């Protein structure tokens, strides 16, 4: 019957009795024979004991180790953490089966000195012979002529040997130092890894604490939120302003109520003073009161209309005063005297005549100024001027009563002026102005 081998591929000792810092992990172990060499107290025997605990795990107190096994081409992970043993088969928890009983575990760990026991002497000799390549050293010594006698230290071979031995010791010492440095480096690396793990754990724990704190705060806020009445879901944020507005409206309504109550109280007092009979007021009296009220309302409307008309007439009065003279003060104006209307008509007639004279004179002056701009005098213009002046004087005679001497003097003066006017327009203009002045 062929048995399934249990092959150890990797072995890592993190901690065990005698090795508080553990050992460097063993990786890529051979499937058949593995030789572990080292000085005393380097962990060879501890490794052998750990292998037994990986298989039987009956004395795991104080051991922390991991191992990777290969059984029937399947991956097995065995993790020891003191009394806690975890066995995984392809990542799933399982148990090792088909292994020898724990009582026979001593047969799988044999020290070299135990091979020299009397009943195992032939086996020990066989192992020694095989360990040196299957050569019989005694027979080889005889064939080669080597002697076991001790020679003096002055022999050249001995000096060469001592030199080689010294070099060997130096190399060995250097190797030990390198080994120590390597172990120290491994220790520092492991400490660094542990520090990194501790830092990661610290960050993780801190994040976990923050998460737990946030979750607790969330639960508290959620509980507070659930404690609010459902109606608050309809809150829009404008409720405070609306409440203030409602409070103002309530206060205003209260004031109105107080005013109404005071009005009711006054009306009640008035009613009590009227001494209305308990049986009520006769319908005829009520009808008469309604008529009087209606009449009073009509009179009130007429008063408003009359006041509006008075305001309109006052506005028209002020406008008329402004049209007469801007300097007139409407507040100081005392009105017109109706007993002197005839004098007002005469004033208006004189005003119209004065405006007419002014317009005529301005027209003549404009014509004369245009004539002055020409090089040759315009006699027709002068004749027209004399003719227009004669007509104007005729109108003045009809309206105001000009003396007859002026009627004869003006034509003669016009003829006299016409002759020299041909030679000097300036003289004619001066003469014409004199005539107008004397006529006035």
C-alpha positions in Angstrom: 0.0 0.0 0.0 1.5 3.3 -1.1 1.3 6.1 1.5 0.8 9.8 0.7 3.9 11.8 1.7 3.6 14.9 3.8 6.1 17.5 2.3 7.0 20.6 4.2 7.6 23.5 1.7 7.9 26.5 4.0 8.5 26.9 7.7 8.4 30.1 9.8 9.1 30.3 13.5 7.9 33.7 14.9 8.2 32.7 18.6 8.9 29.7 20.7 10.6 28.8 24.0 14.3 29.6 23.7 13.7 31.7 20.6 11.7 34.8 21.7 12.5 36.6 18.5 12.0 33.5 16.3 14.1 32.5 13.3 14.4 33.4 9.7 11.8 31.6 7.6 12.8 28.4 5.8 11.6 28.6 2.2 11.8 26.3 -0.9 12.6 23.2 1.2 13.4 20.1 -0.8 10.9 17.3 -1.1 13.4 14.5 0.1 16.3 15.5 2.4 17.1 18.9 3.9 20.3 19.6 5.9 20.1 22.4 8.5 23.6 23.3 9.8 24.7 25.9 12.3 26.5 26.5 15.6 25.1 25.6 19.0 21.9 27.4 20.1 21.2 28.5 16.5 17.8 26.8 16.5 18.5 23.4 14.8 16.8 21.3 17.5 14.0 23.9 17.9 13.3 23.5 14.2 13.1 19.8 14.6 10.7 20.1 17.6 8.6 22.6 15.6 8.2 20.1 12.8 6.8 17.6 15.3 4.3 20.2 16.6 3.3 21.0 13.0 2.3 17.3 12.6 1.0 16.4 16.1 0.7 19.8 17.8 0.5 18.3 21.3 3.0 20.7 23.0 2.3 24.1 21.4 2.3 26.2 24.5 4.3 29.4 23.8 4.8 28.6 20.1 3.9 31.0 17.2 4.7 29.5 13.8 3.4 29.1 10.3 4.0 26.3 7.8 3.1 25.4 4.2 2.6 21.7 3.5 2.0 19.8 0.3 -0.1 16.6 0.6 -1.2 14.9 -2.6 -0.5 18.1 -4.6 -2.8 20.1 -2.4 -1.9 23.2 -0.4 -2.2 22.9 3.4 -1.6 25.8 5.8 -0.9 25.0 9.5 -0.8 28.0 11.8 0.1 27.7 15.5 -0.6 30.5 18.0 0.0 28.8 21.4 -3.1 26.7 22.0 -4.9 27.9 18.9 -4.3 25.6 15.9 -5.6 26.6 12.4 -5.4 24.1 9.6 -6.6 25.1 6.1 -6.9 22.9 3.1 -6.9 25.0 -0.1 -8.2 27.9 2.1 -10.9 25.8 3.9 -10.7 24.6 7.4 -9.8 20.9 7.7 -7.9 18.3 9.8 -4.7 16.3 9.0 -5.5 12.6 8.6 -3.4 9.5 8.0 -0.5 10.6 10.2 1.2 8.2 12.8 0.0 8.3 16.4 1.4 10.9 18.7 2.9 8.1 20.9 5.3 7.2 18.0 6.4 10.7 17.4 9.8 10.1 19.2 10.7 7.6 16.4 10.8 10.5 13.9 13.5 12.5 15.8 16.8 10.8 16.5 20.0 12.6 17.7 23.4 11.6 16.2 24.8 10.5 19.6 22.0 8.0 19.9 23.2 6.2 16.8 26.3 5.1 18.6 24.3 2.9 21.0 25.5 -0.7 21.1 22.4 -2.1 19.3 22.7 0.5 16.5 26.5 0.4 16.1 26.4 -1.0 12.6 23.9 1.6 11.5 26.1 4.3 12.9 29.1 3.1 11.0 27.1 2.9 7.8 26.0 6.5 8.2 29.5 7.7 8.9 30.8 5.9 5.8 28.1 7.2 3.6 28.5 10.7 5.0 32.2 10.7 3.8 31.3 9.4 0.4 31.4 5.6 1.1 35.2 5.6 1.6 37.0 3.4 4.2 39.4 5.9 5.8 41.6 3.3 7.6 42.2 1.4 4.4 42.9 4.6 2.5 45.4 5.6 5.2 47.3 2.3 4.8 47.3 2.6 1.0 48.4 6.2 1.0 51.1 5.7 3.8 49.8 8.3 6.2 51.1 8.1 9.7 49.3 8.9 12.9 52.5 10.0 14.7 52.7 13.6 16.0 55.4 15.5 14.3 57.3 18.6 15.5 55.9 22.1 14.8 58.9 23.1 12.9 58.0 21.0 9.9 57.1 23.0 6.8 53.8 21.2 6.3 52.8 22.2 9.9 53.7 25.8 9.3 51.7 25.8 6.1 48.9 24.1 8.0 49.0 26.7 10.7 48.9 29.5 8.1 45.9 27.9 6.4 44.3 27.4 9.8 44.8 31.0 10.7 43.3 32.1 7.4 40.5 29.8 8.0 39.9 31.1 11.5 39.9 34.7 10.1 37.4 33.8 7.4 35.3 31.9 9.9 35.4 34.9 12.2 34.5 37.2 9.4 31.8 34.8 8.4 30.4 34.8 11.9 30.4 38.6 11.9 28.6 38.6 8.6 26.2 36.1 10.0 25.6 38.3 13.1 25.2 41.3 10.9 22.8 39.4 8.7 20.9 38.3 11.7 20.9 41.9 13.1 19.7 43.1 9.7 17.0 40.5 9.6 16.1 41.6 13.1 15.9 45.2 12.1 13.9 44.4 9.0 11.5 42.4 11.1 11.3 45.3 13.6 10.7 47.6 10.7 8.0 45.3 9.4 6.5 45.1 12.9 6.6 48.9 13.2 4.9 49.3 9.8 2.3 46.8 10.8 1.9 48.6 14.1 1.6 51.9 12.2 -1.0 50.4 9.9 -2.8 48.9 12.8 -2.7 52.3 14.6 -4.1 54.0 11.5 -6.7 51.2 11.1 -7.7 51.5 14.8 -7.9 55.3 14.5 -10.1 55.0 11.4 -12.1 52.3 13.1 -12.6 54.6 16.2 -13.6 57.5 13.9 -16.0 55.3 12.1 -17.5 54.0 15.3 -17.8 57.5 16.6 -19.3 58.7 13.4 -21.7 55.8 13.4 -22.8 56.6 17.0 -23.3 60.2 16.1 -25.3 59.1 13.1 -27.4 56.9 15.3 -28.0 59.8 17.7 -28.9 62.2 14.9 -31.1 59.6 13.4 -32.8 59.1 16.7 -33.2 62.8 17.1 -34.6 63.0 13.6 -37.1 60.3 14.2 -38.2 62.1 17.4 -39.4 65.0 15.4 -43.1 64.9 14.5 -43.9 63.8 10.9 -45.5 67.2 10.1 -42.0 68.8 10.0 -41.5 67.1 6.6 -43.6 69.9 5.2 -41.4 72.6 6.6 -40.1 75.0 3.9 -38.0 77.4 6.1 -40.3 80.3 5.8 -42.4 79.4 8.9 -40.6 81.9 11.2 -41.5 84.8 8.9 -45.0 83.6 8.5 -45.3 83.2 12.3 -44.1 86.8 12.8 -46.6 88.0 10.2 -49.4 86.1 11.9 -48.4 87.5 15.3 -48.6 91.0 13.8 -52.0 90.2 12.3 -53.2 88.8 15.6 -52.0 92.0 17.4 -53.7 94.1 14.7 -56.9 92.1 15.1 -56.7 92.5 18.9 -56.4 96.3 18.4 -59.4 96.3 16.0 -61.3 94.2 18.5 -60.5 96.7 21.3 -61.5 99.6 19.1 -64.7 97.8 18.1 -65.4 97.1 21.8 -64.9 100.7 22.6 -67.2 101.7 19.7 -69.8 99.3 20.9 -69.5 100.7 24.4 -69.9 104.2 23.1 -72.9 103.2 21.0 -74.4 101.4 24.0 -74.0 104.6 26.0 -75.6 106.6 23.2 -78.5 104.1 23.0 -78.9 104.3 26.8 -79.1 108.1 26.5 -81.7 107.9 23.8 -83.9 106.1 26.2 -85.5 103.9 23.5 -88.5 102.1 24.8 -88.3 98.5 25.4 -91.1 97.8 22.9 -88.9 99.4 20.1 -89.3 102.5 17.9 -92.3 103.1 15.7 -92.0 102.4 12.0 -93.0 105.9 11.0 -90.2 107.3 13.2 -87.7 104.9 11.6 -88.9 105.9 8.1 -88.5 109.6 9.0 -85.0 108.9 10.3 -84.1 107.1 7.1 -85.3 110.1 5.1 -83.3 112.5 7.2 -80.2 110.4 6.9 -80.6 110.2 3.1 -81.1 114.0 3.0 -78.0 114.5 5.2 -76.0 112.2 2.9 -77.2 114.2 -0.1 -76.2 117.5 1.5 -72.8 116.0 2.3 -72.3 115.1 -1.4 -73.4 118.6 -2.5 -70.8 120.0 0.0 -68.1 117.9 -1.5 -69.0 118.9 -5.1 -69.1 122.6 -4.1 -65.7 122.4 -2.5 -64.3 120.8 -5.7 -65.8 123.6 -7.8 -64.3 126.2 -5.4 -60.9 124.6 -5.8 -61.3 124.6 -9.6 -62.3 128.3 -9.7 -59.4 129.2 -7.4 -57.0 127.4 -9.8 -58.5 129.3 -12.8 -58.2 132.6 -10.8 -54.5 132.0 -10.1 -53.9 131.1 -13.8 -55.7 134.3 -15.0 -53.7 136.4 -12.6 -50.5 134.9 -13.9 -51.6 135.6 -17.4 -52.1 139.3 -16.5 -48.8 139.7 -14.7 -46.3 137.2 -13.4 -45.5 139.5 -10.4 -49.0 139.5 -9.1 -49.3 137.7 -5.8 -52.5 135.6 -5.9 -52.8 135.6 -2.1 -52.6 139.4 -2.0 -55.0 140.0 -4.9 -58.3 141.4 -3.7 -60.3 141.1 -6.9 -61.8 143.6 -9.4 -64.2 146.5 -8.8 -67.3 145.9 -10.9 -68.4 149.6 -10.5 -65.6 150.8 -12.9 -66.0 148.5 -15.9 -66.1 151.4 -18.4 -62.6 152.4 -17.4 -61.5 148.8 -18.0 -62.9 148.9 -21.5 -61.0 152.1 -22.3 -57.8 150.5 -20.9 -58.2 147.5 -23.1 -58.9 149.7 -26.2 -55.8 151.8 -25.5 -53.7 148.6 -25.0 -54.8 147.2 -28.3 -54.0 150.5 -30.1 -50.6 150.7 -28.4 -49.7 147.1 -29.5 -50.8 148.0 -33.0 -48.6 151.1 -33.1 -45.7 149.1 -31.7 -46.0 146.3 -34.3 -46.2 149.0 -37.1 -43.1 150.8 -35.9 -41.1 147.6 -35.6 -42.1 146.7 -39.2 -41.0 150.1 -40.5 -37.8 150.0 -38.7 -37.0 146.6 -40.1 -37.7 147.8 -43.6 -35.5 150.9 -43.1 -32.6 148.8 -41.7 -32.8 146.6 -44.8 -32.7 149.7 -47.0 -29.6 151.0 -45.3 -27.8 147.8 -46.4 -28.2 148.7 -50.1 -25.8 151.1 -51.9 -28.6 153.0 -53.9 -31.5 154.5 -52.0 -34.9 153.0 -52.7 -37.3 155.9 -53.4 -40.3 153.5 -53.8 -39.7 152.3 -50.3 -39.7 155.9 -49.0 -42.9 156.7 -50.8 -44.5 153.6 -49.4 -43.4 154.6 -46.0 -44.9 158.0 -46.3 -48.1 156.6 -47.6 -48.3 154.1 -44.8 -47.6 156.8 -42.3 -50.3 159.0 -43.7 -52.8 156.2 -43.4 -51.8 155.5 -39.9 -52.2 159.2 -39.0 -55.6 159.1 -40.6 -56.6 156.2 -38.4 -55.3 158.1 -35.4 -57.5 161.0 -36.4 -60.5 158.9 -36.5 -59.8 157.2 -33.2 -58.1 159.9 -31.1 -58.8 163.2 -32.8 -55.4 164.4 -34.4 -55.4 168.2 -35.2 -55.9 169.3 -38.9 -52.6 171.2 -39.0 -50.8 167.9 -38.9 -52.8 166.6 -41.8 -51.6 169.4 -44.0 -48.0 169.5 -42.6 -47.3 165.8 -43.1 -47.8 165.6 -46.8 -45.8 168.7 -47.4 -43.0 167.4 -45.2 -43.1 164.1 -47.1 -42.6 165.9 -50.4 -39.8 168.0 -48.9 -38.1 164.9 -47.5 -38.5 162.8 -50.7 -36.2 165.1 -52.7 -33.2 164.9 -50.5 -34.0 161.3 -49.7 -32.8 160.5 -53.1 -29.4 161.7 -52.1 -29.3 160.6 -48.5 -31.3 157.8 -47.1 -30.0 158.6 -43.6 -31.5 162.1 -43.7 -34.9 160.8 -44.8 -34.9 158.3 -42.0 -34.1 161.0 -39.4 -36.9 163.2 -40.8 -39.4 160.4 -40.7 -38.6 159.7 -37.1 -39.1 163.3 -36.2 -42.5 163.3 -37.9 -43.6 160.3 -35.9 -42.4 161.9 -32.7 -44.2 165.2 -33.3 -47.3 163.3 -34.3 -47.3 161.6 -30.9 
